[in-house]
């Protein structure tokens, strides 16, 4: 039995991690509980109806003991305390698994699969992945995480309104807020960075192509910063914005699991701006996210040295 306990700030983080475990369960058929996803469950057809298409998955922790550990691990220092008391885990018959530094944990490791079937595992980490089966079970994951009707209808209205006078919709993810402290603000880009990227993006299409940029942000967007472009908006609801992004033709923005999920769900080509000066030279730089290995953009240092 595997229970996911980690709480994340990001919507995309929850979707991505949970989906990797769903893909792994589809392959290995061990029981999985996802109480960590409970606050988002009402948004989706699968989780709101407890319909996981035959997979042995539940939203609730399976026992009072699991619920106790789940709530303790979510306390500010709960995970640090429990990890330093392995005898408590042994006494109560559970085992807490966490990340191993910067390295990803492969969920297809035979030792993990055996333990998932025979032990009570509490997963309190982020970098646990089944990259071998994530894309393979993509359609299953998309069905489980299809928005419920009220949100799906709002998403469809947003996309219809924005497509009415456009040939191409480009989603621009202007991530702010919490990015001020993430990696020292390395991905907190100013308006000028997005304007430059949008100009370069527009130049990749014929002048006659009507390109509309749909702007998404977790902060207020300046009404004048993007006035030179044809722009549109969504509803500012986190789910509806995410899935409206998934309905665009291209996505640009900083490194983010939010835009990764939109790319995966809608099969939309994505280009992450790994640096504020990263150029957009070709549509070939965009790729649909399926959690495959990617190469971060780096400037041509030899050319820079010659200048």
Secondary structure by P-SEA (a helix, b strand, c coil): cbbbccccccaaaaaaaaaaaaaaaaacccbbbccccccccccccccccccccccccccccccaaaaaaaaaaaccaaaaaaaacaaaaaaacbbbbbbccccccccccaaaaaaaaccbbbbcccccccccccccaaaaaaaaacccaaaaaaaaaaaaaaaccccbbbbbbbccccccccccccccccaaaaaaaaaaaaaccccccbbbbbbbcccccccccccccccccccccaaaaaaaaaaccbbbbcccaaaaaaaaaacbbbbbcccccccccccccccccccccccccccaaaaaaac
